[in-house]
Amino acid sequence: MNKKVVAAAASLASIAVLAGCTTGTTDGQIEIDVDAAQGQNVTLWLMGGDTPDTLRDWLKTEYNKLTGGTLTIQEQGWGDATALLDSALPSESDTPDVTEIGNTWSSTYTTAGAFLDLSPYYEELGGSDLLQGFVDAGRVDGAEYALPYYFGSRYIFYRKDVWAAAGKTVPQTIEEFNSTVASLTTDTQSGFYLGGQDWRNGISWIFAYGGDLAVNEGGTWKGALSSDATQKGLKALQALYKNASHAPVNEFDSTPWVNINDNETTGAPDAATIIAPGWAHWSIGDLGEDGTTRTWNDDKFGVFPLPGVTANSVAPVFAGGSNIAVSKASKNKEGALVLMKLIFSADYQTMLAQNGLGPANLKYTDAMGDDQFASALIESAKGSKLTPAAPGWASIEAAKVLEEFFGKVNEGGDTAALAAEYDAKLNDLLNK
């Protein structure tokens, strides 16, 4: 993903106090002990390239200042991540000390006992100021094992020039949105570009109508695709795909910002509207002379949160982003906890925000600025949702159950029959 990195000049004042930390307890909380981590070398796994080099270098430098040890950062590809984690986390010799994980995987690894219990340090690392939906995803039996790293809620990007030429304005409801983008569809242009198997974006229509993928009933997770609310959302999504999107029905890992930019051959966009995580705006705009850099053009492009079912409401979109955790098998837990303290420090949280990544600690969202991107991201994040915190969720994603289901729905299949079939598949995996 192509993101412009905004360098952040961070004050070290809030970090300096760490050197004097001692261990103590208050209401079950334990203070992270920097002295105990002296000389420890730790490894951090980051998934993909979302964390800018500026932030990586800061962590390495500050960790060394505090402990005299070395922080090694290894980047893992998202596609290989679950297999690598499954292999490495149980092994003292192979495990990373701290690892980023997809937020939707948190429940699987926490339930399996892969991570250190962070409950004693929860308040020191942010407590109730942290994004609670992500905290919930990493919580088991009232204890916190994986905390939020960053968020990137989805919102709408649209071609202001195309919409204005057609006399269209920003819609107030999701039904109005669906009809508007359908009316912008031509033989060569998607009114709304959405891959048929792209469930991470398509799920927002289920959430908007009050539905869900699965629910917890008496401690057992069960598929909820057949519920009345989910069916309403699926039918709305199916009609939207049919009437507004020319994307392939088997497309699931979409990069729709490619389609909203001007086609280099035709000079016109292939899509009038897309939905994408906030960081996509670095990849949208007029192409520079270097052939790679894009500059946002306010005359061409605009953003707004996906509207909800009722007027002037915001749909609860699927929240993108990651959690972060300490491996239970780590031999350097003291150093890993110091690294966690650095990650949740005011300086690092501010730098995340300044680089367009929603900070885990919501006290620092103001550092994202007050431009249209920050406003749309923060507004869309308020009601955002995650996938069910079921122990078997990582297995469901690995098996691509949802890609298969959404593809069949958007092919025009009977939503009720498909829901019954795939609820049964979800039931086989959710609680494992």
Secondary structure, 3 states (H helix, E strand, C coil): CCCCCCCCCCCCHHHHHHHHCCCCEECCEECCCCHHHCCCCEEEEEECCCCCHHHHHHHHHHHHHHHCCCEEEEEECHHHHHHHHHHHCCCCCCCCCEEEEEHHHHHHHHHCCCECCCHHHCCCCCHHHECHHHHHHCEECCEECEEEEEECCEEEEEEHHHHHHCCCCCCCCHHHHHHHHHHCCCCCCECCCCCCCCHHHHHHHHHHCCCCCEEEECCEEEECCCCHHHHHHHHHHHHHHHHHCCCCCCCCCCCCHHHHCECCCCCCECECEEEEEHHHHHHCCEECCCCCCEECCCCCEEEECCECCCCCCECCCECCEEEEEEECCCCCHHHHHHHHHHHCCHHHHHHHHHCCCEECEHHHHHHHCCCHHHHHHHHHHCCCECCCCCCCHHHHHHCCHHHHHHHHHHCCCCHHHHHHHHHHHHHHHCCC
